[in-house]
Amino acid sequence: MNGKLQKQSLAPLTLAALGIIYGDIGTSPLYALNATLHGLTFNLINVLGLLSLILWALILVVSAKYLCIVLNADNEGEGGVLALLALLKKGHAHTSKLFFLIGIFGAGLMFGDGMLTPAISVMSAVEGINVVSPAFTHWALPASFVILFLLFSFQFLGTHKIGFLFGPVLLIWFVLIGVLGAIQIVHNPIILQAINPYYGYLFLMNNGWLGYGLLGGVFLVVTGAEALYADLGHFGKSSVRLSWFLIVFPGLYLNYSGQASYLLAHPNATANPFYLMAPTWFLIPLIVIATIATVIASQAVISATFSMTKQAVLLGLYPRLPIRQTSASVQGQIYVPQMNFLLGMGTLILILIFKNSDAIAHAYGIAVNFVMMLTTFMIILVAKEKWHWHLTKIIAVFSVFVVMDVAFFGANLEKLSKGGWIPITLALVCAFTMYTWNKGMDYLREFYFTKQDDFPRMLSQLREENMSRLSDLTAIFITDIYDQSGGCFLRFLKLNHSLPENILIVKYTVENSPYVSSIDRYEVSCLDKNICQLTLHYGFMDFISIPQALYVANDRQLLPFKINIDAALYLIEVPNIIASEKKKPGWFFWQESLFTFLMRNYSANINIEFYQLPYDRTIAIGTYCVI
């Protein structure tokens, strides 16, 4: 567990985990069960069998796979596909290409999930008004559209002012759905027999291919389980596990059992068993609470997508984007404007296309299924390479999970023709974009950046020339992570025929670890008392601020000269890439144009915001390269 988490007691972390990581899986009862009822004959064996499959999916996928095994594969306390990718890359450069392809596809799938989850969650909650009165049916879509539009519109404000409410609200939600389910179980206690997995076996045997196809609906009960791993760093393993076993799983168990019990007594209640089993007088309050819970679940997914985007940018997998802190005290609360726009537009377009949660449910799940399969594969590699498990143990432990993943994947395949191709296509587009970016940067490093002369050595030679000196001026040259040669700065100094009194070359590296301690962050080397190079080491979850790092360097007297940070001049490089008509081996004919388009995002404003530099004392120097 991170040092920050150790300072907090387990109870507040457990409550906070409810609001952030369990919103998605916690609101699945709104739509999961009725998505599995199509074409099913209602009798005791079928209802018990379907409920048994749901309960054992929760037990095996969430409790056994994720909470007992996957959470142990953390990267210094952080989880998620990209954190796992960074973990596997440590010391395994020969297989990093495979890990890279897996990681970027998994990240793309999570992006697609970030659109579908808010759409299906909010719509399924708002559609409760259809149960109140059929006259309200036509209001469900516009109401969902407005709620989601407002949710994305106010992302720039952050959640630090209301985030403390997320945990208590979700606690009320889980208690409430548990009580609603328990009331129905009392009327029909035979439903408790569904905990016997034999009923699930009977269900599949009796219903054949129809029963197997319904596993695609059963899978919806575990969507959101990937968030347990992705948000591990915020709360730690103990609080994630405790909140699941004490609150979330009991609430889900009781509610799914209650819905099944209600269906046994009311076989015609397939349209919306969650709302239909509630007392009539409680429908309106239930709809309000459900809508709030789904908004919180959507916010958690959106925030997780922002966090994943930051990881991708710092790991060099995606072009640099403006990343803004929305809280001065909570480092993880960030806002990525471009990503928010894409997520918002995608989500709103999806609800306009599908029009109701039942239609979205047909497309939902296959992207998450892919993520879980990739996670299983990568965890197997961790067990072999990092945990040094024997092959026999790996087969014994993971064979059950592999069979489950493949079985769910086969059942989900039919969703491809019903809209499931949308998140897969989005994932492929995202993955190919990251692949093109990575490939393009490799090309620049090999054929352009490496041709520059050694920056510190050339600076030292310039000092020996007859150039004017700018007294009392400290110039801070920030060499980019992609191009640390500094050739553009040398040309700038030669054109101006002047040298600052003190020159500090700042470069930074991003490690395959989430955080780097302040003690290990600084590395200093000096050519003389006026020219020094400062290397800053960051993790892929750290917040990068060059001025803040310089304040610390001053306090620790790491440099032979003291920097007047409030008067220093910053110089940054802004590369401009132009696509040539020359075809390069291994590139698609239009891939160069895509790469140059991505590089246009690499503007001076984005760099200034990224490094947290002052606008009035920063000079951006443009360079040109034809690829």
N, C-alpha and C positions, 0 to 999 in steps of 0.2 A: 504493500500500500504506500502511496506517496506520502512524503513528510507532511504535506498540508493536511492530508486526511487524518493523520495520526493525532493531530491536535484537536480534532473534533470528536465528540462523543458519538457512539453508534446510533443512538435513538434519533437525533436530528438527521443524520445521513440516511437512515432507513426510511424516514418519512419523506425526505427529499427525493430519494430514489423512486418512490411511488409516482411522484409528479412528473419526473423526467423520462424514465426509461420504461415504465409500465403502462403509459397511456395508450399506446397502440394495441398491445395485446389485451389490455384491460377493457377496451371498447369493442373488441371482436364479437361479444355476445349480441351486439346490435344487429349483425348481419350474417354471422358465420353459420348458424344452424339452419336458417331458412334457405341458405344457398345450397344446402345438401339435400333438400327435400323433393327436388323435381323428379317426377316419375316414380316415386317410392310408394309402395303399398304399406298402409299403416296397420301394423299389428304389434303385439307385445315383443316378439323376437326382433323385428326390424328396428323398433324404437330403442330397445335395450342394446342391440348391436351397434347402431349408429352412435349412441351415447358412449358406449364402451370404446369405440375407435377414437372419439373426441378426447375422452379422459386419458387414454393411454398415449395419445399423441402429445398431450401436455406433459405427461409423466416422463416419457422417453426422450422427447425432443428438448423440452425446456429443462426439466429437473435433472435428468441424467446427462444428456449430451452437453448442454450449454453450462448449467450451473456447476456440475461436478467435474467436467473435463475441459471444455473450451475456455472457461474463465482462468484456468491455470496457465494458459498460453498467452500471458500478458507480456508486453514490451515495457518493462520497468513501470508497471502499473497501468499502462494504456492498452486498450483493446481496439478491435475493428480491423477491417480488411487491410487498410494501408499501414496500420501499426504492425500488423502481422507480417506484411510484406517487408517492412523495414527490419523486423526481427530476423526473418529468414535470410536477408541479404548480408547480415553480419557474418563475415568470414566465409561466404559462399558465392564469390564473384563469378565462378564458373557456371553457376545455375541461375544467376540473377536475371537473365533474359526470360526464363520461364516464369519466375516469380513476378517479374514486371508485367508480363502479359496477363497473368491471372489477376494481379492486383488492380490493373487499370480496368479490366472488364468487371470485376467486382465493384469497383467504385462507380462505374457507369450504371450498374444495376441498382445500386443504392440511390443514385440520382433519380432514376425512373420511379423507384419506390417512394421517393420524396414527393412526387406528384400525385401518385395514386392514393397514398394513405390519407392525406387531408380530404381528397375528393370523396372516398367511400365512407370515411368516418363521419364527417359532418353531414353528408346527405342521409346516411342511415339514421342519424339522430333526429334530423329535422323531419324525416318522413313519418315520425310518430304522429304528426298532425293528421295524417291520413286515417289513423285509427280513431282520432277524436271525432272526425267527420269527413266523409268522402268529398264534401264540398271544398275542403281545403287542399285536395290533392294537387291541383295546379299551382299551389303556392310553394310547394316543397323545393322545386328547382330554383326559382328566383330568390327565395330566402337563403338557400345554400350558397348561391352565387354571391349574394351581398355579404354574407358572413365571411366567406373565404377572401373576397376582395378586400374587406376591411382588415382581415388578419395579415395579409401580405402588405397592405398599404402602410401599416403601423410598425413594421419590423424594424425600421430605423430607430425607433424609440428604445428598443431592447426590452428585456423582461426583468431587469434587476429590481424594478419597483413593485412588481406583482408576482415575481417568481416564487416568493415565499408562500403564496397561496396554493401553488400547484399541488404540493404534497397533501395538505389537509383536504382539498377538494376531491382528489382522487381517493383518499382514505374514506371519505363519505360515500363516494361512488361504489367502492368495493363492498363496503358494509351494506349499502342499499341493495345492490344487485344480489348479494348473498341472502339477505332477508327475503326479497321477492321470490327467490328460488326455493328457499327453505319452506315458505308457506305452501307452495305447490307440492313439495315432497311429502309434507305431512298428510296431504289429501291422497297421495298415491305412493306410499313408501316402497312399493315393489321396485321402483326405479333405481333404488340403491344397489340392486343386484348387478347393475351395469359395470361396476368396478371389476367384475370378473371378466378377464380378457377373452374367455371362451365365447361370450356373446358376440364379440367383434369378429371372431373366426366364423361363427355361424352366419353372421350377416354377409360376409364376403362369399361364403360357399353357397348360400341360398339365392343371392342376387347376381352372381356371376359378374359379367362385364359391367352391368349397370352399377353394382356395388363397388367395383373397382373404380369406375369413373367418378363416383361420388367422393372418393378420397381427395379429389381436387377441392371439394368444398370443405372436407374435414381439415385440410391443410390450413385453411383460413384461421383456424383457432390458434395456430402457433405463429402467424405472421406478427412480427414485432419482437420475436425472440432474439433476432439479430441485434436489436438495440441493447440487450443485456450486455453483449460483448463490446459493442461500439462505444457505449457510455461508461465503460468500466472505470476509467481514470477519474471520473467525477466523484465516485462514491466508494470504490473499493469492493472487494469480493464479499466481505462479511455482510455489509448492509444490503447488497444486491440479493444475496441468498436469503437473508433474514426476511426482507420484505416480501419475497416470493412465497416462502413456506408459511409465514405467519398470516399474511393478508391476501395476497393476490391469488394464489392457487385455491385457498378455501372459498374465496368469493366466486371465482370462475367455476369451480366444481359445483357449488350449490346452484349457481344460476343456470348452467347448462343442464344440470339434472332437473331443475325446476321447469325449464322450457320443455324438456322431453316429457316430464310428467303431465304438463298441461296439454301437450299434443296427444297423449294417450287418451285423455278425457275429452279433448276437442280436436278431432282429426281434421276439421276444416280450417283450423287456425294457422295454416301454413304461410299466410302472407306476411305476418309479423308477430311470431310467438312471443318475442321479448316484451313488446308493448301490450299485447292482448292479455297476457297473464297478470298484468298489473290491475289494481282496483280502478274503476272508472274515475273516481274522485281524485285519484293521484296521477292521472295521465299528464296533465299540464305541467305540474312540478317535475315529473319524471323527464319529460321532454326538455325542459329547461336545464336540468342537471346533466342530462345526457349530452346536450349540445355544448355545454361548458366543458364537460370531460373530453369531448372529441376535439374541441378547439385546443385544449391543453395537449392532447395527443398529437395534433397537427403541429403545434408549436415545437414540441420535442423533436419531431422528425425534421422540421425546417432548421432548427438550431443544429441538429446533428449533421445536416447537409452542409451548413456553413462551416462547421468544424472540419468535416472531411475535405472541403474545398481548400481550407487553410493548410491542412496536411499535404494535399497534393501540390499546392504552390511551393511550400517550403521544401518538399522532397524533390522539386524540379520536374514534377510530372505534368504540370499544367502552367499555362502562361500566368504571369503575375497579374493579380486583380486587386482593386482597392479593398482592403480589409479594415474595418473600423471597429474600435472597441466601443461597446455600448455601456460599459460599467467600468468605473475607475478602480473598483475593489475586486471584481470577479474577472479573472483573466480569460476564462473560457467563453464569456458572453461577447460575441462578435456579430457584425453585420456585414454581409457581402452584397452590395447593391446589384451587381450584374447577375449573380446567382439567384437572388431573391426575385428579380424580374423574370428570369427564365422559369423558375419554379411556379411563380404566380400565374404567368401566362399559360403554362402547360396544364396546371391544375384546373383553371377556369375553362380552358378549351375542352378538357376531358369531361367535365360535368355537362357541358353543352352537347358533346357528342353522345355520351351514354344516357344522359337524362335521368337515370335513377340508380340507386345503389345496387340493385339486383343485377343490372347490366354491367356495372363496374366490377362486381364480384366475379363475373366470368373472365375478366381480364386480369384480375388481381391475384397475386400469389406466385405466379410463375417466375417473376423476377427475384422474389425472396427465396424461392426454391433454389434457383441458380446460385444465389449468394451462399445459402447453407451448404450446397454441394461443394462449392469452391472452398468454403471455410473448413469443411471436413477434410478435403484433400490437403490443405495447408497445415491443418492440425496434425495430420498423419506424418507430414514431413517434420514438424516440430518434435513429435514424439520420437521419431527416428534420429534426427540430427541433434536436437537440444536435450531431450530427456533421456536419450540413449536406451529406449525400450527395446526389448528383444522382439524379433519378428512375430513370435508366437503370441506375445502379449498384445501387440498391435492388431493382429488379426482377430484375436478373441474380443478385444474391446470395441474395435471400430467396424467390424463386420455387420453388427446390428444397425449401426447408424448409416452405413453405406447402403444397406438394403432398404432402410426407410427412405433415405433421400432419393434413391432411384425409383422406388415404388411411387412416392409422391410426384416425382418428375413425370413418370409415365402417365399418371392420372391427370396431371396439369397440361399435358401436351395438347389436349383438345381445346384448351383456352387460347391457343395461338390463333385460331381462326375466328375467335369471338372477341378479339381485342387484345389478347395477350402478346401479340406481335409488337404492340406499341412500346411497352417498357423495354422489350428486348432490342428493338430498333434504336431507342434512345440510348441504351447501354452501349450498343455497337458504335453509335455516332460519338459518344463521349470517349470510349476507349480508343477509337481511331484518331480522334483529335489529340488525345494525350500521346498516342504512339507517334503521330506526325510531329508534335512539338519535341518529343524526346529525340526523334531521328534527326530533325532539323538542327537542334542544338549540338548533337554529336557531330554533324557535318561542319558546323561553324567552328567548333573546337579543333577539328582535325585540319581543316583547309583554310581557316581564316584567323581565328584568335591566336593559335599557336605560332603564327608567323611574326607576332609582335616581339620586340626586344624585351629583355628583363627590365621591369619598371624601376626598381630601386637602384640598380646599377646605372641605368641611363640618367636617372635624376642626379646621382652623384657626379657624373660627367658634366652635366649641365651646370652644376655649381662651380666647376672649374673654368667655365667659359666666362667671357666678359659680358655678363648680363646684369641688369639693374636689380637691386634688392628692395623688396617691399618690407620695410621695417615694421615691427609690431603687428604683423599679419600672420596668422596661422591658417594655412590652407589644408583642408581635409579632403583627400581624394578617396572616394569610395569606389573600389573596384568591384564590379558585379560578380555574383556567384557564377555566372555563365562565362564571363570574360574577365579574368584577373590579371591580364597582361598590362593594362593601363596605357596602351599605345596612344589612345586619343588624348590623354592628359599631357603626354610629352609633346605632341604636336601643338596643343593649346599653349603650352608654356613657350615653345619656340616662336610661335606667331606673335606672342605678346612681348618677347624679349625681356622678361622679368621673372624673378623667382621670389616667392614669399620667404619671410625670415625662417619660419618653421613649417615643415611639411610632414604631415601624418598620412600615411597610406593605410586605409582601413579596408580590410576584406573580411568576409565571414564565410563560415562553412556550416552546413546543416548535417548533423550526425544522424545515424539510424537509431536514435533514442529519442523519447518524447521530450525530455528535459535535460538540460546541462546546468549543473550548479554554478553559481556565481564564481566560486573559487576556481573552477576549471575552465571558465569562459575565456580568459584573457591570455594571449600569447604575444609577447613583444620582442622585436628584434630591431636594432638601430644601426644605421651605417655611420652616423656621427651624432653629435649632440643636437643637430637640427633636422635630421631626417630619420624617421622611425616608421616601422610597419607594425600595425596592431591587427592581429587576427582574432576574430570573435567566433566562438563556438556556440552554436545554438542547437536545440532539439526541435523536432518537427511540430511540437505543440507550444514552443516558447513564443513570446511576444517580442518582436525585433524593434528596438529603438536605438539608433546610433547615438543621439545626444545623451540618452540615459546611460548608455555604456561608457561614454566619455566622462560623465560626471563621476562615475565609480572609479575610472582610471585615474582621474585627478586626485580623488580622495585617497587612493592607495599609492599614489606617487609612482605609478608604473612607468612613466615617461620621463626623460631627462628635462623636458620643458613642460611648463604648466599651460594648459590650454584655456584661453578665455572663451568659453563655450558660447557666451552670449554675443561674441563679436567675430567668431571664426567664420571662414568662408568654406562652404561645402561645394564640391564638384562631383557630378554624377554623369554617367555615360548613358546615352539613349541611342541604341543601334537602330538603323533603318535598313531593312533587308528588301532587296529588289529581286523578283524572280526573273531568271533569264529564260530564253527559249530552248536552251540546251537541255536535252534529256539526260537525266542522271540514272545510273544503274540502280535498280531496286526501288525506284520512286514511280508512283503513278504520274501521268502527264500533268495532272492538276494539283498534285500534292505540294509543289513549290508555292503555288498561289495560296493554298490554304495556310501554309507556314508563314508566308509574308503577311497574310491577313491577321494571324494570331500575334505576330510581332507588332502590329500597329497598336495593340492594346498596351504595349510596352512603352507607354508615354512617360514624359517627364513628371506629370502630375501624379501618376500612379507610383513611380519610384519615390517621389518626395513623400507621399502619404505612407508608403510601405516602410520607409526608413524613419519616419516621423521627423523629417527635417523641416527647418523654417523656410517658408517660401521666399522671404525677402533676402536671404543670404545663401541661396543655392543657385548654382550655375549648372545648366544641363548642356552637355556637349554632344552633338550628334555625330554619328559615324555611319558610313554607307558601305554596304556589301552586296555584291551581285552574286546570287547562287544559281 
